[in-house]
Amino acid sequence: MERRPLLAGLALALVGGRLLNGEVAMAGTTAGFGMIGKIKARPGTRAELVAILASGTDAMPGCLAYLIAEDAGDPDAIWITELWDAKESHTASLKLPAVRDAIAKGRPLIAGFDLSAETRPVPGSFLAGA
């Protein structure tokens, strides 16, 4: 498995449930960088991988939103959507101890990365308070 997609996928997963927990106010926010990716967990390990990826993501400077979603049609797949103020913030997050720890713990549970895309969020397109 190549290192860059692994790190990108794991980082994508690490910003965690901040959006679902209502901790991110999106109104008026302009994100400069986004990522969307699909991770395949080893069979039967998806819940464990989700728990690892959602841990240690409380202090991610520059992270505006991080959403982990289970694929409804594939019991081993996870979709991750991230919004960052800048690509540099995402890159810096890979050096944080909590992120590095989650990457180390999650790596053995990953079977592969199906899809990965960098995005450029459109200003004013976020749903606020929904």
N, C-alpha and C positions, 0 to 999 in steps of 0.2 A: 504494500500500500504506500502510495507516495505521501511524503510528509506534508507538503503544502495543502492538498485537499483535506487531509486528516485534521490539521490544525485549524483550517478555515471552518470545516464542518463542526468540529468540537467547539470552537469559539462561537460559532453561530448558535449552537445549542446552549451556551453558558449564560447568556444574558437573562435567561429564564423567565419566570412567571411575573416579572415586574409589570407588564402590561395587563395581565389578567388580574393582578392584585390591586389594580387601580392606582399604582404608584407613579404612573407616567401621565402627565398632562400633555396632550398632543395639540391642543388648540394653539394656533399661531406658531407652531414649531416648524422650523425648516431643517429637515434632515439632509445631510450632504452625501450619505453613503448608506446603502442597504445590501443585505444578502438574503437569499432564499436558497435553502438546500434540503435535500432528502437524504437521510441516513438510514441504512439498513443495519439493524441490530442482528446479532447472532440469534438464531431461533430460540425463543423463550426468554430472552434477556431484555426485551424492550422496556418494561417497567423499571428495571434496575438501571438501565442506561438513562432513561428520562430523569430518574431521581438524582443521578450523579450530575447530569448536565444542568439541572435546575439548582443545584447547590452552589454556594459560593459566588453568586452573581449579584449580590446586593450592592456592592461598591464597584461599579464599572463606569468610570468617568467617560462622559461623552455618549453613553448608550441611552437612547431615547425609548427604545422598546425592544423586547426580546420575547418571542412567543414560540413555545414548543407545542406541537400538535401531533397526535397519533393519526396515522393514515387509517381511514375508515375501511379500506379495502385490503390492507396488507398488515397482518398482525405483527410484523417485524419492522415496519417502516415508521420513521419519525420525520416530520417536516419542521423546519426551523426558519423563522423570519426575524430578521434583525433590522433595526433602524439606528443609525449613528449620526452624530453631528458632523463627523469627518472620517475619512478612511484612516487617517493617522490615529484616531482614538481607538478604532478597532484593532489596528496593529499593536498599539501600546497595551491593549487588554491582554494580549497573548503573553505578556511578561509578568502579569500579576500572579502572586503565589496561589491564590484560590483557583484561578483559571488553569495554571500549570498542573495543580494537583488533580483537578477534574479531568484534564486531558489524560494524565497518567492512569487514573482509575477507569476512565471510559474506553480507552483504546482497545483493551482486550475484548470488549463486548461488541465492537463494531465489525460487521461483515463487509461493509463497503459504503461508498457514496454513489447514489444513483444519479443525482442531479445537483448542480450548484450554479448559481448565477449571482453576479454582482448587479445591483440595481442603483438607480439614481431617483430617489423619491421625488415626487412632484409636489412643490410647495402648495399648501392649502388643501391638499387632498385627504388629510387625516380626519377620521371621525373623532370628535371630542365628546366625552361624556356619554357615549353610547353604551 
